[in-house]
Amino acid sequence: MTELAIGIDGGGTSCRAAVADRDGTIIGRGKAGPANILSDLENSLLNIVESARQALIDAGLDAEVVTSVVSVVGVAGANVMDYGQRIERALPFAEGRVVTDALISLQGALGDADGIVGAFGTGSVYNARRGGSMNGIGGWGFIVGDQASGARLGRDLMERSLLAHDRVRPASPVTEAVMAEYGDDPERIVNFAHTARPTDFARYAPMVFRHAAEGDAVAVDIVRNAATAIGESLDALLWPECPSICLLGGLAEAYEPWLSERYKPLLAKPKNDALQGAVELAVKLLNDQQRGEA
């Protein structure tokens, strides 16, 4: 009977894992490369497993113990077609569940309480728990979704820079900085865009926020549009007695000043992060399994 649970947060930039005992005490942590299952399923699986192996090694255990643990993997795209199921079938764990990154984010931020979480990193996703019922929205990937994500901010910046170059829209310091980076050659931007992954676009998000804080008109417009998209998603999940909203991810703090004032009284600091949420769900799965075997 296995006594170990591994929680895995498969992000678009990196994959983090933590191994815990049946009481939820974390005894080892590991990290590997990105796990974007919608754009690179094969390497995502490799990184998910490698992060688990590294966590076991960090705990002083043999990496091959990976075949006898219970695991919960949270990853963007798990709700799209059969991507999550394909990863789940290929996992080497004794028992492995693949869930959305929104679910592990919610569990980490709220524990078992009600509320709403919005997670903003390379991608974006939302989830709510109300009276024990779950409702998730977004997380549809960079091409047709992930509004307000780092990837979308970067993509929007590229678009606005080309529009400024063509004199369709006004230029600004941030569009001039982007054009200068590409030698004032729009074809180089187009070439980048055709080969870039979401993480490549997302690296421009800090530039957008930095220029927006300085009052750059284009950057301000991009961030305001993103904040509006966040508000629309929160409104789709909110209910009158909702106790709290937690914003998570690398861009959460940057967005807070740009949100409508009506959301701010509900904003609360998360209890923990998505990785802790994955660990908690994995420990629950482990204990449920052991009760069933008993």
N, C-alpha and C positions, 0 to 999 in steps of 0.2 A: 504494500500500500504506500503510495507516494506521500511525502510529507512536505513537499515544496511547491510553491506557487510562483509563477513569473508573470509580472505585468509588463507589457511592452507598449510604448508610445511611438508609433511609426509615423514620424513627421516627414514633411517634404524636404527638409534640410538634413535631418539626422534621425536615427532610430535609437531610442533609449530603452533600457530594460532594467528591471530590479527584481531580484529573487527574494522571497520572504518565506518564513515558516508559517505554520497553520494559524499562529496567533497574529499574523500580519507584521511581524518584526522583520524589517529589511536587513538582509545579511550580505548582500552583494549587488553591485551595479555594473552595467556594461553599456557600451555605445558602439554604433556602427554607422554606415552610410545611410542615405535617404531611402525612404520607403513610400514612393509615390506609385501606388499600384495601378493607377489609370494610365500612366505614361511609360512605366518600366516594371512590369509585373515580375519578371524573372529576377532582376537584381534586388527588387524590394523583398522578395522572399529570402534571398541570400542574406540581406542585411538584417532582417527580422531574426533569423536564426542565429546569425553571428552575434548580435547584441545579447541574445539570451546566453550563448556560450560564454561571452565575456563576463556577464554577470555571475555565472557559476564559478568561473575562474577567480573572479574577485572575491567570492565567498570562500575560496579555498577548496573548491570542489572540482572534480574531473568534469571537463566540458561535455563528456559523453553522457553525463547524468541528464542531459537535455531530453533524452528519450523517455524519462520517467517522471517528468514534472507535469503539472497542470498549468495552463497559460491562458491569459486573455490578451489579445492583440487589438489595440485600437488604431485604426488607420483610415485616412480619408479615402473615399471611394468604395468603402465596404458595402454601401447601400446602392451601388450602381451595378445593374445586371448581375452577373455571377462572379464578379471580381473577388469579392470577399469569400465566397464559397470555394473558389479555386485556390486561394491562399490557404484557407482552412484545411482543405483536403491534402495539401502538400506539407503541412507542418509536421515536424518529427516528434512533437510532444506526445506524452501518453494521452492527454486530452487538451485540445486547443480550440478556443473560440475566437472568431474574428468579429469585431463590432466596429461601429463608427468611431472616429476620433471625437465626435461630439459627445458620445455616451461616456467615454472615459474622462473627458473634460468636465462634464456635469458631475460625475461621481466625485472627482477630485475636488471640485470647487464647493459643492453643496453637501457632500456626504450623502445621507439618506433624506435630506430635507427637500422641500419644494422650492422652485425658483427657476430662473432662466440663465443660461450661459451663452455667451457669444465668444468664439475663439478666432483670433486674427493673427495669422502668421503668413507663411507662403500662400496658404489657402484660407478659406473662412467657412464657418459652419455654426449652426445654432441648435440648441436643444433646450427643452423645458420639461420639468417634472411637476405635475399637478395632481395631488391626491394619489400618488403612486403611478399615475399614467404618464407615459413618455410621449413627447411630440418633438420630432426633429425636422428642421428645414435647412435647405442649402446643402453645401458640400458636394455640389455637382461638377466640380472640376473647373479649371482655369478657362477653358475655351467657351463654355456657356454659362458659367456661374462664378462662385467665389468672389462676389462683389465685396469691395472694401479690403480685399486681401492684399498682401504685399505684391503678389504677382500682377494683380489688376492695376495697382497704383503704378507700377513700373511700365506696364503696357500702355496705360493712359498717358503717361509722361512721354513715351515714344511717339504716340499718335499726335499729341499736342505739339511736340517738337517738329514733326514733319509738316503739320498744318502751318506752323509759324514759318518754317522754311519756305513753304509755298505761298506765304503771305495771305493765306485764307483766314488765319487767326493771328492776333497780336503775339509778338515774341515777348519774352521776359528773361530775366537772368537765368532761370532754371532751364528754359528751352535752349538758350545760348550755350549753357554749360554742357548740355547733352550733345548739341551739334559740334561743339569744340572737341569733345571726347572722340567723336567719330570723324574728325578732320573736316567738318562742315560738308561731309559727303552723305547725302540722304540714302544712296544706294548701300552704303555700309550699314546703316541702321536697318534697312529692309533685309539685308543678308543676315544680320544678327537675329532679327525677329523670326525669320523662317527656320532657324536652327535652335533658337533658345528654348530652354525649359522653364517651367514656372519659377524655379529658384534663381535663374538668371535674370528674369524680370524683377523679382522681389528684391534684389540687391539695390535697386533704385529707390525703394520706399523711404529709407532714411533721408535721401536727398530731397524727396518731395516734402516731407515733414519739416526739414530744416529750412527750406526756402519758404514754405507756408508760414512758419513762425516769424520770418523776416518780412512778411507781407507781400511776397511775390504773387502777382495776380493769377498766374496760371496754376501755380502750386496750390494756392488757396482754393481755387475753383475745383481742382481735382480732389482735394481733401473734403471740401464741403459736399461734393457729390457722393463721395464714399460715406460720409457721415449720414447723409440722407438715406442711403441704401441700408445702413445699419438700423436707422430708425424704422424704416418700413418693415424690416424683418422682426425687430422687437415688437412692433405693433401687432404683427401676425401671431405672436405667441402670448402677449400680455393678457392678463385677466385682472379684474378689479382688486382682488385680494393678494396678488402676487407679492411675496415678501421681499424678494431681492433679485437683482440682476448682477451677474459677475461677468466682467470682460476679461478674457484670457489671451495669452499668446504674446509674442514679441511686440505687437503694435497696439496692444490694449491701452497702455498708459498714454501713448501718443494721441489716441482718439478721444480720450475723455474730455478734453477742453472743447472739442468740436461738436459734441453731442447736444441735442436739444435739452434745455433746462428741465423739461418735465421728466426726463429719465434720471437725472442726477440724484434725487432723494432716494431712489431705489438701488443705486450703485453700492455694492458691497465688495470687500476684499475676499478673494477665494480662500477657502480653508487650506487647500492644497492644490497641486498641479495635476495635469492629465496623467502623468506617470503614476502618481499615487492613486489616482482613480482606477487605473488599470490594475494596480496591485490589489486594491480593495476588492475589485470584481473577481480577480483570479483567486484570492483567498476565499471568497464566498463560494466560488465554484468548487474549490478543493474541499471545503467543509461539507458542502452539499453532497459531493461525490462520496465522501467518507461516511456520512450519515446513511446514504443509500446502500453502501456496501455492508454497513453494520446491520 
